[in-house]
Amino acid sequence: MASAHYRIESNRPLTSRLLPLSKLPDMFEDRALAVAIAAKSVARAAGQEVRVVHVPSGEIVFRTCSSDAPARYGFDDFDA
C-alpha cells in the first residue's frame, strides 16, 4: 500500500484525552494511531459516533457509537 492516510470523523465535536484538539493532525499515516486516538476521543454524549476512514478507499476501518456500546459488545447492562 502506497501512502495510506486515515482521517478521524465524528458527528459531534471531539474531545481528546491524548492530545489537545489543536494539536491533532487532519490526517494520520498510521492506522493504529488513528484508531487509538479515535477510541479515546468519544464523549459521553448519547449518539456520538466516531469513525476512522481510510481516505483513498473510503472504507471505515473503525467505528464506535456511545449509545450502542452495551448492545455492540453483547452486554445487557454495564452495571450488572
KOLTOR-715600 format. One line per 8 residues: their letters; for each residue z, x, y of N, C-alpha, C. Coordinates in steps of 0.1 Angstrom, whole numbers, always signed. Layout:
A) Z:X:Y:Z:X:Y:Z:X:Y | ...
end
This chain:
MASAHYRI) +0:+9:-12:+0:+0:+0:+0:+9:+12 | -9:+7:+21:-10:+15:+33:+2:+13:+42 | +0:+9:+54:+12:+8:+63:+17:-6:+62 | +27:-8:+54:+33:-22:+53:+43:-24:+64 | +41:-36:+70:+50:-40:+81:+57:-53:+78 | +70:-54:+81:+77:-66:+79:+84:-71:+92 | +84:-84:+94:+90:-90:+106:+100:-100:+102 | +111:-100:+109:+122:-110:+107:+119:-122:+116
ESNRPLTS) +119:-134:+111:+117:-146:+118:+129:-155:+116 | +131:-164:+126:+142:-174:+124:+138:-186:+133 | +143:-198:+129:+141:-210:+136:+152:-212:+147 | +162:-203:+148:+172:-202:+158:+175:-188:+162 | +181:-186:+173:+184:-172:+178:+192:-165:+167 | +189:-152:+165:+196:-144:+155:+208:-138:+161 | +218:-135:+153:+230:-127:+157:+231:-116:+147 | +232:-104:+151:+232:-93:+141:+246:-86:+142
RLLPLSKL) +251:-84:+130:+264:-76:+128:+261:-62:+126 | +249:-58:+124:+245:-44:+122:+241:-37:+134 | +233:-43:+142:+227:-37:+154:+227:-47:+166 | +229:-42:+178:+227:-51:+189:+212:-57:+189 | +211:-69:+192:+198:-75:+192:+188:-68:+200 | +192:-62:+211:+183:-55:+220:+178:-42:+213 | +184:-37:+203:+180:-25:+196:+172:-28:+183 | +171:-41:+179:+163:-44:+167:+148:-42:+170
PDMFEDRA) +141:-35:+161:+127:-34:+163:+120:-47:+160 | +108:-49:+165:+100:-60:+163:+94:-60:+148 | +91:-48:+144:+86:-47:+130:+93:-36:+123 | +94:-38:+110:+101:-28:+101:+91:-22:+91 | +91:-9:+89:+83:-3:+79:+89:-5:+65 | +102:-6:+64:+110:-6:+52:+114:-20:+48 | +109:-25:+37:+112:-39:+33:+127:-41:+31 | +133:-32:+24:+148:-33:+21:+156:-33:+34
LAVAIAAK) +152:-25:+44:+160:-26:+56:+158:-39:+63 | +146:-44:+63:+143:-57:+70:+151:-68:+63 | +151:-68:+50:+159:-78:+42:+174:-77:+45 | +179:-65:+45:+193:-63:+47:+197:-68:+61 | +189:-65:+71:+193:-69:+85:+191:-85:+86 | +181:-90:+80:+179:-105:+80:+191:-112:+73 | +195:-106:+62:+207:-113:+54:+219:-112:+63 | +221:-102:+71:+233:-101:+79:+232:-108:+92
SVARAAGQ) +220:-114:+95:+218:-120:+108:+218:-135:+108 | +223:-140:+97:+224:-155:+96:+236:-160:+103 | +234:-169:+113:+245:-176:+120:+250:-186:+111 | +262:-192:+114:+267:-202:+105:+263:-216:+109 | +253:-217:+118:+248:-230:+122:+240:-236:+111 | +243:-249:+108:+236:-256:+98:+222:-257:+100 | +214:-254:+90:+199:-255:+91:+192:-243:+96 | +199:-232:+99:+193:-220:+104:+186:-213:+92
EVRVVHVP) +173:-210:+94:+166:-203:+84:+162:-189:+89 | +164:-179:+81:+160:-166:+84:+150:-161:+73 | +139:-155:+77:+130:-150:+67:+124:-137:+71 | +120:-129:+61:+113:-117:+63:+98:-119:+58 | +89:-116:+67:+75:-118:+64:+68:-105:+63 | +60:-103:+52:+51:-92:+51:+39:-95:+60 | +37:-89:+71:+28:-93:+82:+13:-92:+77 | +9:-82:+70:-5:-81:+66:-10:-93:+57
SGEIVFRT) -1:-97:+48:-4:-107:+38:+1:-121:+42 | +11:-122:+51:+17:-134:+54:+27:-139:+44 | +30:-131:+34:+39:-135:+23:+54:-135:+28 | +61:-145:+25:+76:-145:+28:+82:-138:+16 | +89:-126:+19:+95:-118:+9:+110:-121:+8 | +116:-128:+18:+130:-131:+17:+132:-143:+26 | +140:-153:+21:+143:-165:+29:+157:-169:+26 | +164:-173:+36:+177:-179:+34:+179:-190:+44
CSSDAPAR) +187:-200:+41:+190:-211:+50:+205:-214:+48 | +212:-214:+59:+226:-216:+58:+230:-230:+52 | +222:-240:+54:+226:-253:+49:+224:-255:+34 | +216:-247:+28:+213:-249:+14:+220:-238:+5 | +229:-230:+10:+234:-219:+2:+241:-224:-11 | +250:-234:-11:+256:-238:-23:+246:-243:-34 | +236:-251:-30:+226:-256:-40:+217:-245:-45 | +214:-236:-36:+205:-225:-39:+211:-216:-50
YGFDDFDA) +223:-214:-49:+230:-204:-59:+236:-212:-70 | +235:-225:-71:+240:-232:-82:+255:-236:-82 | +261:-235:-70:+275:-238:-69:+276:-252:-63 | +285:-260:-68:+288:-273:-62:+296:-272:-49 | +305:-263:-49:+314:-261:-37:+319:-247:-37 | +318:-241:-26:+323:-227:-24:+338:-226:-25 | +345:-237:-21:+360:-237:-21:+366:-240:-34 | +358:-243:-44:+364:-246:-57:+370:-234:-64
end
